[in-house]
Amino acid sequence: MTAPASTLLQRLTGWFGGLPGKAADVLPVRVGGTEYRQSSSTPASVLGFDQTLLWVVVALLAWGLVMVYSASIAMPDNPRFANYSPTHFLTRHMMYLVVGFVAALLAFQVPMLLWERVAPWLFVVALLLLVAVLIPGVGKVVNGARRWLSIGPIGFQPSEVAKFAVLIYAADYMVRKMEVKERFFRAVLPMGAAVAIVGVLLLAEPDMGAFMVVAVIAMGILFLGGVNARMFFLIAGVLVGAFAIMIASSPWRRERVFAYLDPFSEQHALGKGYQLSHSLIAIGRGEIFGVGLGGSVEKLHWLPEAHTDFLLAVIGEEFGLVGVLALIVLFFWMIRRIMHIGRQAIALDRVFSGLVAQGVAIWIGFQAFINMGVNLGALPTKGLTLPLMSFGGSAILMNLVALAVVLRVDYENKLLMRGGRVLEVCFNKTSGALRKQCRARSAS
């Protein structure tokens, strides 16, 4: 093996758990000309991140790739996709995974201190993208919604960036406002205004599903950050009321709710209840063990968006109840593990890192819950994809970046617990003040 190839292999191996005896020198961090490097005496196996979490994510990605191919293989038979090859969506999904993997590697290299410092600017960038997508000629209209920006042959959804940006910003905001978290006007109201601005821009697309996810992320971080419970439930009530008013004032949203209540009725079966009724038929056909991989009938132009919003229905038809339960268990374990990483960071006085990790768990967990509920007929139809699995480049990219940040949090947790150094802004629980001068910290 040539010297450059050997160096590249060592670097990649260091990123994913480390090489025995050499991992300590693989990932130095430089800030202001100063380099912080972990002690060479610390075992690499301890300083790596949670590899079980990584493999669960890889399993979900691989399963999703197979199911996207299975759900989309017959789509060229549709005149709308007549120019596509049977592997068109498979190829593009693989390309998105590669791009997402590279972005995740880069995100993992960024210390949490830097994420904290750029949080306000990241939020501003997200707002600018949400404004840009609404400009005629800039934003791309698909199925009556202006949600995409065209970057060459690829469509990109700014709403996915907004979810990540709100998550980072809310965590940074709570750390900065920790000493006044009991005061509504100083702690809660400014964050509520920021979320409201994002909501107005998302509803203008319109994309109510993304707004719901953004609102839940922000509320969850406020709650986990210690906001007064009465204020939290007040905000929750206001949000529920706002969503109810939006549904009641929109005829097509009302139709979706009525169709959800009785999707097989003569009035809805060929209208707003069409997707849900065929999703339920697909899951019903799967019974206990499914009809086998590739054996789905509903994906043959009966079930719309089988490779995106209704991928779980195809999984239920081909793998049955066993497959659906296995998928739910994988997501449940992953969310629980990410929450544990967040709690561990907070226990180490790394509040920002802990809130970010727990925010990612809320994001992925809530969106997966909504998608599964829609596919199973437990919730009204909503256009939210299944994280890590459904076809969609923007969602895959931002999901992988968010999970890479979680792995970075876990990496820094383990580094601290073994006496290493982590760059961070330290938070003093006793005084409630931020110690801005704390740039490198080692656990004692």
N, C-alpha and C positions, 0 to 999 in steps of 0.2 A: 504493500500500500504506500502511495506517495506521501510525502510529508504534509502537504496541504490537506489531503483527504483525511489523514490521521488526526490532524488538528481539528478539522470540522467534526469528525466523529466524537472526539473527546469533548468538544464544546456541547454538542447535542446531548450526549450522555450525561454531562454535568447538569444540564437543564432538567433532565428527568430522573433525578435521584442521586446522581453523582457517581464518580469513579472512586473505588476504594483508595484511601490514602491521598487523593488528589483533589477531592471535591471542594476542599476549603479554599482553594485558589482559583476555582473556576469562575465564580461570580462576584468579583469585587464591585464596590459601589463608590463612585466618585462624586463629591459635592464640594464646590468651591476649591478645587485643586487638591483636596484631601481625600485619600483613598482609605476606605474601611474594609477590612478583610477578616473573615472569620479565622479563628485559631486553627492551625493545622492538626492539632491534637483531637479535634472534635470529630466523632465518627460521622461519615457521610450518610449512613443509613438513618441516623437520627435527624440530621439537618435537612434531609429531603422533605418534600411535601407529602400529603396524603395520597399515596399511589393507588389505594383502593378506590378513592373518589375519582381519580383520573381514569381508571379502567371502567368504572360504571358509566362515566361520560362517553368514553370511547365506544362502549357497548351500545348505548343509546344512539350515538351517531351512526354506527355501522348498521344497526337495525333500521334506523330511519332511511339510510341510503338504499337498502334492499327494498323497503316498502314503497319508497318514492318510485323506484323502477317498476315494481309490481303494479302500483296504482296508475302509472302513466303509460305503460307499454302499449295500450290499445288506443291512445289518444290520437295518433295520426289517422285513424279511421274516421274521425270527425272532420268534416269539411273545413272547420275553423283552423285545424292544425294539420291540414293535408300536406303542407310542405315540410313538416317535421319528421325526423326519423324516429323509430321506436326507442332509440337510446338518447333522444334529445334532452329530456329532463334529467336522466341519469348523469349525462356528461356535465350538464350545467351544475347539478347538485354537487358532483365531485369537485368541480372547479371552485364552487363556493366553500366547500370544506377545506380545500388547500389554502385559499386566501384567508379563511378564518383561522386555520392552524398557524399560519405565518403571523397574523395579527396577534394571536394569543401568545406566541413566543415573545413577540416584542413587548406586549403588555406585561408579561410576567417579569421582564427585566426592569420595569419601572418601580422604584421604591414607593411605598405608600405615602411617604412624606411629599413626593412630587405630585401624586394624585390629589393630595389635600391642598397643595398650593395652587393647582390649576383648576380646582373645582368651579370657582365663579366664572372663569373664562370658558370652560367647557360648557357651562350652562348658557352663556351668551352665544356661543357658536351654535348650539342646538336651537336657540330661538331664531337665529338668522336663517338657519336651514329650513325651519318651519315656516318662516315668512317667504323664503325663496320659492318653496314648493307651491305657494298660492298664487304666484305671479303667472299670468297667462303667457304661454310660450316657453316658460321655464319648467313649471310643473307638468307632469304627464297625467292625463286623465284616462283612467281605466274603470269601466263599469260605473261611470258617473261620479267617481271619486278622484280628486286630485291629490294623490298621496305619494307620487314617485318623482324623483329627479333622475334624468337620463344621464348616465356616465358612459358614453360610448354605447356598446350593445347591452349594457347592464342597467337595470332599474334599481334605484336605491331609495329606501324609505327613511326620511328624516325622523319619523316617529320612533324608530328603533334607537336612534342616537339620543332622542329626547328621554327615553326611559333610563338609559345609562347615565345621562347627564344629570337628571333630577335625582337619581340615587346618590351620585357622588356629592352633588351640591347639598342635598338634605343632610347627609352625614356630616359634612363640613360645617353646615349651618348649626346643627345641634351642638357640635363641640364648641363653636364660638359663642353660642347662647346658653351654655350650660348653667351659668350662674343666674340667669333670669328665666329659666324654663317654666317657672310657676306663674309667670306673668303673661297674660293673653296677648296684650298689645305689643309687647316687646319680643316675645318668643314665637307665638303661633301665627299672629296676623301677617307678618312679612312673608313667612313661608307659604301661607295660604294664598297670598296675592301672587306669588311666583307661580304656584301651581295653577291658579286661575288663568294667568296669562297663557301658560302652555295649553290649558284646556280650551280656551277660546280659539287658539290657532289650530288645534287638533279637530275641534268641532266644525271649523270652517272648511275642512277638507272634503267630506266629514269623516272622522274616525273616532267614534265614541268608545270603541273597544280599547284603543290605545290610551285614551284619556282615563278610562277606568283603571287601567294598570298603573299609569303614572300617579293617579290619586291614591291608590292603595299603597304604592311604594312610599310615597311621602308620608302618609298617615302612619304606616307601620314603623318608619324610622323615628317619627316624632314620639310615638308610643314607647318604643324600645329605648329611646333617648331619655325617657323619664318625664315627659310632659304630664301635667296634672290630668288625672283620669276624667274629671268632669269636663275639662276642656276637650279632651279627646272624643268623648261621646257626643259632645255638642257638635264638633266638627263632623263626626260620622253621621249624625242626624241631618246636618245641613247638606252633606254630599248625597245621602240617600234621597232626601227631598228634591235636590236639584236634578238627579238622574230620573226620578219619577216624573217631574215636570217636563223634562226633555222628551221622555217617552210618550207622555200623555199629549203633548203638543205636536207630535210628529205622526201623521197618519200611517206612514209605512213602518214606523217603529211599533205603533199600536198593533198593526196587522201581524207583525212578527210574534208579539206576545200572545195574541189570540190564536195564531196558528200553532204555537208551542202547546197551548192548552188542549188543542184537539187537531193534531196534524193530519189525521186520516179522514177528516170530515170532507164532504163533497165540496165545500166552499174553499178549503185550504189545501187539499191533497195535490192539486196541480198549480198552486200558487205559492204563498209564503211558507207553506208547510211541506213543500216538495222535498227539499234537502233533508229535513228532519225525518220525514216518513221513510225515505230510502235509506237513511243512516240506520234507523231502527230495523228495517228489513234486513240490511246487511249483517248487523249484529245478531239478529235472530237466526239468520241462516247459519251462522258460525257455531251455534249451540255450545257444547262443552269444549271440544277439541278443534273446531274449525274445519273448513273444507280443504285445507292444505295451501301452502304457499303458491300463489299464482292462480288459484282456483276461484277467486272472487268473480261473481257475476255482476254485482252492482257497479263495479268500476268500469264496466263496459258501457259507458255513456248513460247509465241510469243515475248515478250519484254524482252531482256536480262538485267540482273542487275536491275530488277524491285524493289528490296528491298533496293538498295543502290543508285547508281547514278540517276536512273530514277523513284524514289519514287514519285516525283511530277506528273509524267504522270499517275500513278495509282490513285493519289488523284484527278486529273482532270477527270479521267474516272468515279470514284465512287461518287465524290461530285460535279462535273461539274464546270462551270465558277464561281458559287457562292463560292465553296470551295477554288478554286485557289485564288480568290480575297480576301477571308477572311485570307488566309495564308499570302498573300503579305502584307495586312494591319497589321497583327501581327508582321511580321518581320520589317516593316517600323516603327511602333510605338516603338518597342524594340530598334532599332538602334538609332532612334531620342532621346530616353530617355537616352541611354548610352552616346551619344554625349553631352547631357545637363549636365550629371553628371561630365563629363570631363571638360566642360567649367566652371562649378561651382568650381571645384577644382583649376583650373588655376586662377580664380578670387580671390581665397583665398591664392594665392601665393604658391600653391602646384603644381608646374609645372610638376614634374615627375608623380605624381598621375593622373593629368589631361591628360597627353599625353598617359599614359597607358590605361586609360579608353577609350579615343578616338581611340587608336590603336585597341582595342578589337572591337569597333564598325566598324572600317574599315575592319578588318579581317572577321567578321561574315557577314557584309553587302556585301562585295565584293564577298565572296564565295557563298552566297545565290543568289546574282545577276547572277553569272556565271552559277550556277546549274539551276536556273529557265530559264535563257536564252537558255541554251542547250536543256532543256526539251520542251520548247515552239518553238524551231526551229529558234530562233533569233540569236544564236551563234553557232559556230562549236562545234562538240562533244568534250567534255573534261571530264576527269575522276575526277570530284570534287563532293563530296557528299553534300547533303542539311544539313547545320548545325543543330544540336539538334534533327534531325528527322531520317536521313538515318541510316541504320544498319552499325555499325563500332565502335569497342570498343575504339580505339585510339582517334578518332575524338570526340566521346561523352565525353571521359575523359578530354581532353584538353579544349573543349568548356566549360564544367562545371567549370573547374579550372579558366579559364579566366573570366567567368561571376562572380565567387565568388570573384575574385580580384576587379572587378567593384563594387560589393556590399560592399566590404571593403572600397573602395574609398568613396562611398556614406556615409557609416557609419562614417568615419572620418570627412567628410565634415560636417555632421550634428552635430557631437561632437564639432567641432570648432565653428560652428555658435551659439551653446548654451553655449559657454564659457568653454567647456571642454578642455582637453589636448590631443595632438596627437604627437607621436614621428615622427620626420621628419628631413630632411636636408633642412634648409630654404634657399630660393633664394632671393637675393636682386636685385630688378629690376633696381634700380638707378645705382649701381656700377657694376652690371653684374657679381658679385662674389658670390660664395657659402660660406655660413657661416657654417663651419663644426661643430662649437661648439653648434649649436642650436639643442638640442636633444628633448626638450619638448616645445611645443608651445601652448599657449592659445589665443583664439581670444579676442580682446578687443572691 
